[in-house]
Structures are given as structure tokens and as C-alpha cells.
Amino acid sequence: MAGTRDCGDPPRHDAGLTPAPAPQAPAQAARTDRIAAAQDSLAAAFREESSRLTASVTRILGGDFAAAEEVVQDALLAAWRQWPADGVPDQPAAWLRTVARRRAIDVLRRDLRYRDRLAASALHADPAAGQASDEADDDRLMLIFTCCHPALAIEAQVALTLRTVCGLSAAEIARAFLVSEAAIIQRLTRARRKIAAAGIPYRVPDGDELAPRLSGVLAVIYLLFNEGYLTSAGDQPQRRDLTGDAEWLAALLSRLMPAEPEVTGLLALIRLHRARAAARFDAAGRLVLLRHQDRSKWDHADIAAATDLLVRAGQQRRPGPYQLQAAIVACHAEAPSWPDTDWTQILLLYDALLEHLPSAVVRLHRTIALSQVMGPEKALSKADALAPHLDRYHLLHATRAEFLRALGRHDEARRADERALGLTGNPAERALLEQRLT
């Protein structure tokens, strides 16, 4: 509480005796402001450009992941040192690209293994802005397919792509997989070593090589979208840069593989979710649950276009998990209100989804539809059965709390919400749970 001290705070033996610090001189204050502005600009530029930088440098270095990550870190360190002193450049992202590119060329010059590659390339001149953007797009797609090579286990494919292409930290990836950070670090290390040892090429595969890598690529894009849609930790409840990247990648993949219905289904799924984004948070940044959202804020034109995509995918008669998830979201998006939602159809779609994706998380989401069709008591029993698998997943406990409240078991509901609060790092989810507990 403000104005009080807790027993865990460090003791203040000099309380009342130490004079207040002198105010900063104008020059020092200006320098402090300049440093803060530089740090904010660098953080924003890195969030936007990290995947493009890594992909571009990896291409220049012939697929050397470790060297590419060192080059990108060097470019960030150069910005960290230079921007506070010289000011933030007019185009921070372009500055980072130029420095990273030049440092990559320096690596090529120093390393005899890369001499032929340097001589054969036109790396000395920076490309025009439009060409750089196109190259970066192609680079990211090549990097995704390299990370998703079938020689790697699917878990390693997804983790490596989320780290290298999407710029997520090991901790963020660990939360997405519901495993420890140490396990993810080991997984990343083994994957990088295997790529180097096996000489896996850095390129977009040809026609019949695409299919074996598709499941890994789709999983990466989906996890990237989920992390942006509702972040697992940090001070931002959502990251639109990640959801935008996920949509862009899904659209690019759809153009590359137009006959793959699951690619089209994933693109439809992402666009259906993004069409409702304007109603997900209130003016104060608090999370608004689906049942309470103002549906007039949804982009109904985008919902209709995404639904058309889903219909196009369905016409190929090859259903899969992304098409089925998109169909579930479409049922919600087309309903005029929460009570008017076709819950029976959604429950049937979840049953179909479980045939393709029999995961505990899918079973948990199914309990919400089940509660609307068969009541909270039946849904609670199904949720309770998932505890051995999802005990450290906050949405299990938050969902159980909803069912317990509906059954009038308020003390148990409170304990479930407290457990959920202890397991989530998303600020909007935490605020919602804290509001329930007050």
C-alpha cells in the first residue's frame, strides 16, 4: 500500500536523516531523457526488425545460425552505444539493417570458408528500400523452411523458428510449450548443431519437398499468432506486430501453396480473430471476454472475407485442425450475441477437432461449449479430469472457476481464480482475475 512499508522491505536505518537527492542539472536531465528515448527507439526497432535482420544475415552467411545471431547482437550493441550519444537516426530499422549487413560482410572477409561466397555476391552495395523489403520477406520464408526441416523433431522445428525467425525469448517459448526454459534452451542448442552437422540448405524447398515441412511451418505461425494475440508475459497484453507477422506469413504461404486447404484454413483463422480485435480491450486496456464484447466493433466485412476463405478451403474436402478451429471461430463471429451462438454446432466441431488434435488444451476449450449445451456440472467434471495434464496452465483454473461460480460454489471458485492468477504473466488477464477476487 502507498505510504506503508512491508516487513519484507529492506530496513531504513537512516530514515529521516539522509537529505533528499539534489535535482538533476539541466544538461544531465537532457542526457537522461536522450538515453531513455534511444533505448525506447531501439526496443521498438528490434521488436519490428529482429526476424528480418536474423533472416537476412543468415542468408548472407550461408545459413550459419550462430554467426548470424552474433552479428545481429553486435548491431544492437552498436546502436546501444551510438544512439544515446548521436541521437536516434531518422530510420532506426534501416540503420540496424545497414550495420548488420556490413558486419556480416566483415565476417565473410575474415573467414576463409566464406571467401568464394563474398566474391560471388554483390553484398557491398546496400539495396534500395523496396528491394530490401522484398529480400527480407523472402529471407524470412527461407529461414522458416530451414528451421522446419524434417530432419529435426517437430518440437525442435517450432522452438527454433519461434526463436530465430520470430524473435521470441526462450522463456516466452517455454510458456507456449508449457515446459521449462532450460528444456527449451537445450532444444534450441541441439537443433542448431543438427542443422550445421547435416548441412541443411538455406532455401525454400521445391514442390514435393514442401509437404513434409508444412506441419512445422503452420505450427510456428499459429504459435506466433497466439503469443501476439494474448502475450504470455511482459507489460503488453497483446502484440499486434506478432499477429501482423503471423498473418503476413500465412498469406505468403497461401500464395506459395494455394492447393493446401490447411494453409488457407490457418489464414482464415487468423483473419477471423483479427477482425474482432477492436472489441477485445476496453478504453482502459482491460480484457473484455467474448460474451461481453460489443459486436458492433467487429469488422464484419473482414469476417465475411475470412469466412469465404474457409469455404474455399472446405471445398477441397480435406479437413484439418486449422480449418476446424477457423470454423469454430466463424460460428462465434457470425452469432448476433452470446446466447444466440450455435453451441451445439461448436461442440460437434470440437469433437471433430479432437480426432485431428487430441490435446488436453483442446479438451479444455471443449468444456466451455459443453457447459452451454449440457450445463456447468458436466463441464466441470470434464475439466477436473484434465488437472493431471494442465495443472500449471492458468486457463484450466480460470475455466473451472467459471463453472464453480455457476454452480454456486463461490469459495472453490475463488481458490481456482487465485491459482490462475499465480500462473499467468499477462497484465490484462491478471487485471481481470484480480477484479474477480476483489
Secondary structure, DSSP 8 states (H G I E B T S, - for coil): -TT---TTS---TTTTTS-------HHHHHHHHHHHHHHHHHHHHHHHHHHHHHHHHHHHTTS-HHHHHHHHHHHHHHHHHHHHHH---SSHHHHHHHHHHHHHHHHHHH-GGGHHHHHHS--SS---HHHHHHHHHHHHHHHHHHHT-TTS-HHHHHHHHHHHTS---HHHHHHHHTS-HHHHHHHHHHHHHHHHHHT---S---HHHHHHHHHHHHHHHHHHHHHHHS-SSSS-S--HHHHHHHHHHHHHHHHH-TT-HHHHHHHHHHHHHHTTGGGSB-TTS-B--GGG--GGGS-HHHHHHHHHHHHHHHTT----HHHHHHHHHHHHHH-SSSTTS-HHHHHHHHHHHHHH---HHHHHHHHHHHHHHH-HHHHHHHHHTTHHHHTT-HHHHHHHHHHHHHTT-HHHHHHHHHHHHTT---HHHHHHHHHHH-
